[in-house]
């Protein structure tokens, strides 16, 4: 048999083509041709998005920045002032509250734990915030507080899934994926749904931004502050852009032929991801270059270019909104304060307080706040009772029955507080908002009816809010 001779260039080409194909299989990693491949790629994109909905009513916002404080910050030390809890600090928890109570870690009837931090009212609205959030206090009149959120889940992974997917088990699409599916993109060179993380995201992990049973084109794409902004986005060694284009033309043709034969929507998804990734090679590096921002912006946010910091991600979120990215999710790990509230919580608050306030102020100056919805929250809150011992080691257990989130941006009553809890911050007493209601309200602000945003899977029409959810109309301006 005659052997085919390959020179060094051919061997490099062959090896890198194989590596490139393997990268493509991993996910968004692959890359593909831009609009130069036009007709069949457009057809593939239409196949992926054939169920995409138009807004059901006039949207009040176009973009979402979702700030998930992973681990559950203590609302009682940051956002929800309880004078009665302060007065009863150290008393035994009331028997009526302890009876039949199930907590994650506390097993013996604990004492009440008043916050060691001072609160004061801010702005014309008089919203009370902790001394740990001085910068947020400067934009308090832009906030819409919800003090009555509750969920069924009291452990991290199920509660994170509930908060992001509306269901406490793996397999459902995340909120950002539903928004991507429902509304599509306003920028053909960037993903609909971008995720940026600080810290190691444990618990539910990347299921917090997964697409579940939706086409994978709608999953969140993780951007990184160091190295390749997106894994495998750069060309492999020895492959220039022109050669990559020729390789991917062949890949595209094979996928298009396979799609015609079997009609599998995941093939169309793969084609769409290749095409998007090819365009992202030019768009993403420019997006991530924070050195382009003037010094006063870096001072405003407290950013340090080249580092993986929550502040940098907040500035990148503003840049993504400017470029029309629909849903941006910033996950910040480290809020699981079972102990050392006095030492750990001030440090975490300092990391997020300035950049979040800067993001609100910066979007407002640029005329983008009224079309953007910022959400600050977590999978659950913290108990009014102590965990561990007194002093510097005092902490709080998980609390699912009553916690606080806030919104800022368009479509909502500003400087407004919704919902109440009892004097100890234990139970909701007014305007309860379940996580399903929270999702229904968020979708409503984007112009989507949560009952109409469905996807047929295994013989059933699924939706983000499952069989529940109601819009909190009292919040809407």
Residue pairs with C-beta under 8 A, 6 or more apart in sequence:
6 14
12 238
13 238
13 239
13 243
16 236
16 237
16 238
16 239
17 247
19 236
20 30
20 236
20 239
20 244
20 247
21 30
21 251
23 29
23 30
23 232
23 236
24 30
24 31
24 251
24 270
24 274
26 231
26 232
27 216
27 219
27 273
28 191
28 219
28 221
28 230
28 231
28 273
28 276
28 277
29 230
29 231
29 232
29 233
29 277
30 232
30 248
30 251
30 270
30 273
30 274
30 277
31 232
31 233
31 244
31 248
31 274
31 277
31 278
31 280
31 281
32 41
32 248
32 251
32 252
32 271
32 273
32 274
32 275
32 276
32 277
32 278
33 41
33 245
33 248
33 249
33 252
33 274
33 275
33 278
34 275
34 278
34 279
35 41
35 188
35 275
36 245
37 249
37 252
37 275
40 252
40 256
40 271
41 252
41 271
41 272
41 275
44 255
44 256
44 259
44 267
44 268
44 271
44 272
45 268
45 271
45 272
45 275
47 259
47 265
47 268
48 215
48 217
48 265
48 268
48 269
48 272
49 181
49 184
49 217
51 181
51 455
52 181
52 182
52 183
52 184
53 182
53 183
53 448
53 452
53 453
55 183
55 446
55 447
55 448
56 447
56 448
56 449
56 452
57 444
57 447
57 449
58 447
59 445
59 446
59 447
59 448
60 410
60 411
60 412
60 445
60 446
60 447
60 476
60 477
61 370
61 371
61 372
61 373
61 409
61 410
61 411
61 445
61 446
62 186
62 326
62 371
62 372
62 446
63 321
63 324
63 325
63 326
63 327
63 328
63 371
63 372
63 373
64 176
64 179
64 326
64 327
64 328
64 372
64 373
64 374
64 375
64 442
64 446
65 317
65 321
65 328
65 330
65 359
65 372
65 373
65 374
65 375
66 175
66 176
66 327
66 328
66 329
66 330
66 375
67 330
67 332
67 352
67 356
67 374
67 375
67 376
67 377
68 160
68 163
68 164
68 208
68 329
68 330
68 331
68 332
68 377
68 378
68 379
69 332
69 335
69 352
69 376
69 377
69 378
70 156
70 160
70 199
70 201
70 202
70 203
70 331
70 332
70 333
70 334
70 335
70 336
70 378
70 379
71 156
71 333
71 334
71 335
71 336
71 337
71 378
71 379
72 156
72 159
72 335
72 336
72 378
72 379
72 380
72 381
72 382
72 398
72 399
72 403
73 335
73 337
73 345
73 348
73 378
73 381
73 382
74 115
74 337
74 341
74 345
74 381
74 382
74 396
75 147
75 381
75 382
75 403
75 404
75 425
76 82
76 85
76 115
76 381
76 382
76 384
76 396
76 425
77 115
77 116
77 117
77 130
77 132
77 341
77 345
77 382
78 129
78 130
78 132
78 133
78 345
78 349
78 404
79 129
79 130
79 133
79 145
79 147
79 404
79 406
80 147
80 404
80 421
80 425
81 115
81 119
81 128
81 130
82 114
82 115
82 384
82 421
82 423
82 424
82 425
83 423
84 423
84 424
85 112
85 113
85 114
85 115
85 384
85 423
85 424
85 425
86 114
86 115
87 114
88 112
88 114
88 424
89 112
89 113
89 114
90 111
90 112
90 113
90 114
91 111
91 112
92 109
92 110
92 111
92 112
93 109
93 110
93 111
93 112
93 384
93 385
95 109
97 424
97 426
98 109
102 154
103 154
103 383
103 397
103 398
103 399
104 154
104 155
104 397
104 398
105 338
105 387
105 397
105 398
106 383
106 385
106 387
106 397
110 383
110 385
110 386
110 387
111 385
111 386
112 384
112 385
112 386
112 424
113 383
113 384
113 385
113 386
113 394
113 396
115 130
116 341
116 342
116 394
117 130
117 131
117 132
117 345
118 130
118 131
119 128
119 129
119 130
119 131
120 128
120 129
120 131
120 137
121 127
121 128
122 128
122 129
122 137
122 138
122 140
122 141
123 137
123 140
123 141
123 415
124 141
124 415
125 140
125 141
125 143
125 414
125 415
125 416
127 140
127 141
127 143
127 145
127 415
127 417
129 136
129 137
129 140
130 349
132 345
132 346
132 349
132 350
132 353
133 349
133 353
134 353
135 353
135 354
135 356
135 357
135 358
136 143
136 353
136 356
136 357
138 357
138 361
139 357
139 360
139 361
139 408
140 415
141 414
141 415
142 360
142 364
142 369
142 408
142 409
142 414
142 415
143 406
143 407
143 408
143 414
143 415
143 416
144 406
144 407
144 408
144 412
144 413
144 414
144 415
144 416
144 418
144 475
145 404
145 406
145 416
145 417
145 418
146 404
146 405
146 406
146 407
146 418
146 419
146 433
146 438
146 472
146 475
147 402
147 404
147 417
147 418
147 419
147 420
147 421
148 402
148 418
148 419
148 420
148 421
148 428
148 430
148 431
148 432
148 433
149 377
149 381
149 402
149 403
149 404
149 405
149 419
149 433
149 434
149 435
149 438
150 400
150 401
150 402
150 403
150 428
150 432
150 433
150 434
150 435
151 159
151 162
151 163
151 379
151 380
151 400
151 434
151 435
152 162
152 168
152 400
153 159
153 161
153 162
153 168
153 379
153 380
153 400
154 380
154 398
154 399
154 400
155 398
156 202
156 203
156 204
156 336
156 379
156 398
157 203
157 204
158 168
158 169
158 204
159 168
159 379
159 380
159 398
159 400
160 203
160 204
160 208
160 379
161 167
161 168
161 169
161 170
161 172
161 204
161 207
161 208
162 168
162 379
162 435
163 377
163 378
163 379
163 435
164 174
164 175
164 176
164 204
164 207
164 208
164 209
165 172
165 173
165 174
165 175
165 207
165 208
165 212
165 464
166 172
166 175
166 435
166 436
166 439
166 464
166 465
166 466
167 466
170 204
170 207
171 212
171 213
172 212
172 213
172 462
173 181
173 210
173 211
173 212
173 213
173 214
173 218
173 455
173 464
174 207
174 208
174 209
174 210
174 211
174 212
174 219
174 220
175 327
175 439
175 442
175 464
176 192
176 193
176 195
176 209
176 220
176 327
176 329
177 193
177 209
177 210
177 211
177 212
177 214
177 218
177 219
177 220
178 214
178 218
178 443
178 453
178 464
179 192
179 193
179 326
179 327
179 443
179 446
179 448
180 192
180 193
180 217
180 218
180 326
180 327
181 214
181 215
181 218
181 453
181 455
182 443
182 446
182 448
182 453
183 192
183 326
183 446
183 447
183 448
184 192
184 326
185 191
185 192
185 324
185 325
185 326
186 324
186 325
186 326
187 283
187 323
187 324
187 325
188 276
188 279
189 276
189 279
189 280
189 282
189 283
189 323
190 280
190 283
190 284
190 287
190 320
190 323
190 324
190 325
191 220
191 221
191 276
191 280
191 325
192 218
192 325
192 326
192 327
193 209
193 218
193 219
193 220
193 221
193 325
193 326
193 327
193 328
193 329
194 220
194 221
194 222
194 223
194 320
194 325
194 327
194 328
194 329
195 209
195 220
195 221
195 222
195 223
195 328
195 329
195 330
195 331
196 222
196 223
196 224
196 225
196 313
196 316
196 317
196 328
196 329
196 330
196 331
197 222
197 330
197 331
197 332
197 333
198 308
198 309
198 310
198 313
198 330
198 331
198 332
198 333
199 331
199 332
199 333
199 334
200 333
201 208
201 331
201 333
202 333
203 379
206 220
206 222
208 329
208 331
209 219
209 220
209 222
209 329
210 219
210 220
211 217
211 218
211 219
213 455
213 457
213 458
213 462
214 455
215 265
215 266
215 268
215 269
216 266
216 269
216 273
217 269
217 272
217 273
217 276
220 327
220 329
221 230
222 230
222 231
223 229
223 230
223 284
223 288
223 316
224 230
224 231
224 308
225 288
225 306
225 307
225 308
225 309
225 312
225 313
225 316
226 306
226 307
226 308
228 234
229 284
229 285
229 287
229 288
230 277
230 280
230 284
233 277
233 280
233 281
233 284
234 281
235 241
235 244
235 281
239 247
241 281
244 278
245 278
248 274
248 278
251 274
252 271
252 274
255 267
255 270
255 271
255 274
256 271
258 264
258 267
259 267
259 268
259 271
283 323
287 316
287 319
287 320
287 323
288 316
290 298
290 303
290 305
290 312
290 315
290 316
291 305
293 303
293 315
297 303
297 315
297 362
298 304
298 305
298 315
300 358
300 361
300 362
301 311
301 312
301 314
301 315
301 354
301 355
301 358
301 359
301 362
302 311
302 354
302 355
302 358
303 309
303 311
303 312
303 315
303 355
304 311
304 312
305 312
309 351
310 330
310 332
310 351
310 352
310 355
311 351
311 354
311 355
311 358
313 330
313 355
314 330
314 355
314 356
314 358
314 359
315 355
315 358
315 359
317 328
317 330
317 359
318 359
318 362
318 363
318 366
318 368
320 328
321 328
321 363
321 368
321 372
322 366
322 368
332 351
332 352
334 344
334 348
335 348
335 378
337 344
337 345
337 382
337 395
337 396
338 387
338 388
338 395
338 396
338 397
339 387
339 388
339 393
339 394
339 395
340 392
340 393
340 394
340 395
341 394
341 395
341 396
342 392
342 394
343 392
356 374
356 376
359 374
360 369
360 374
360 408
363 369
363 372
363 374
363 409
369 408
369 409
369 410
370 409
370 410
371 409
371 410
372 409
372 410
373 407
373 408
373 409
373 410
373 411
373 412
373 442
373 445
373 446
374 407
374 408
374 409
375 405
375 406
375 407
375 442
376 405
376 406
376 407
376 408
377 405
377 406
378 403
378 405
380 398
380 399
380 400
380 403
381 398
381 399
381 400
381 402
381 403
381 404
382 396
382 397
382 398
382 399
382 403
383 396
383 397
383 398
383 399
383 426
384 396
384 399
384 424
384 425
384 426
385 396
385 397
386 394
386 395
386 396
387 394
387 395
387 396
387 397
388 394
388 395
399 426
401 426
401 427
401 428
402 421
402 425
402 426
402 427
402 428
405 438
407 475
408 414
410 445
411 445
411 476
411 477
412 445
412 475
412 476
412 477
413 475
413 476
413 477
414 477
416 475
418 431
418 433
418 472
418 474
418 475
419 428
419 430
419 431
419 432
419 433
420 428
420 429
420 430
420 431
421 427
421 428
421 429
422 429
431 472
431 474
433 441
433 472
434 468
434 469
436 465
436 466
436 468
436 469
436 470
437 468
437 469
437 470
437 471
437 472
438 472
439 450
439 464
439 465
439 469
440 450
440 465
440 469
440 470
440 471
440 472
441 471
441 472
441 475
441 476
443 449
443 450
443 453
443 464
443 465
444 450
444 471
444 476
445 476
450 463
450 464
450 465
450 469
450 471
451 463
451 465
451 469
453 463
453 464
454 461
454 462
454 463
455 461
455 462
455 463
456 462
